[in-house]
Amino acid sequence: MADQDEELRRELERLRAENEALKNQGRRGLRLQVSEKGGVSLYGIRRFPVTFYKEEWERILGMEAEIRAFMSEHARELKTKGAGE
């Protein structure tokens, strides 16, 4: 019985550590993943991932200068979202 209790205690400790690691994974920030359909999913911006196919990401990334200029031009109209909201 003591062996079984010890085994259960170790399993509980392992599960707690795994749970904590999963919680911390969400706090890490942004991460990329290949989606089920072969797209590139960006996690950590919103509740659900932002997913585009490779060529779509390339088009978006190719517009970096225009996006930054647009945001600068419209800075007064744009809202920011505080951390943790």
Contacts in CASP RR format, 6 or more apart in sequence:
PFRMAT RR
TARGET T0000
AUTHOR 0000-0000-0000
METHOD contacts of the structure
MODEL  1
MADQDEELRRELERLRAENEALKNQGRRGLRLQVSEKGGVSLYGIRRFPV
TFYKEEWERILGMEAEIRAFMSEHARELKTKGAGE
26 44 0 8 1.000
29 44 0 8 1.000
30 42 0 8 1.000
30 43 0 8 1.000
30 44 0 8 1.000
30 45 0 8 1.000
31 42 0 8 1.000
31 43 0 8 1.000
31 44 0 8 1.000
32 40 0 8 1.000
32 41 0 8 1.000
32 42 0 8 1.000
32 43 0 8 1.000
33 40 0 8 1.000
33 41 0 8 1.000
33 43 0 8 1.000
33 49 0 8 1.000
34 40 0 8 1.000
34 41 0 8 1.000
35 41 0 8 1.000
35 49 0 8 1.000
35 51 0 8 1.000
38 53 0 8 1.000
39 51 0 8 1.000
39 52 0 8 1.000
39 53 0 8 1.000
39 54 0 8 1.000
40 51 0 8 1.000
40 52 0 8 1.000
40 53 0 8 1.000
40 54 0 8 1.000
40 57 0 8 1.000
41 49 0 8 1.000
41 50 0 8 1.000
41 51 0 8 1.000
42 49 0 8 1.000
42 50 0 8 1.000
42 51 0 8 1.000
43 49 0 8 1.000
52 60 0 8 1.000
60 67 0 8 1.000
71 78 0 8 1.000
END
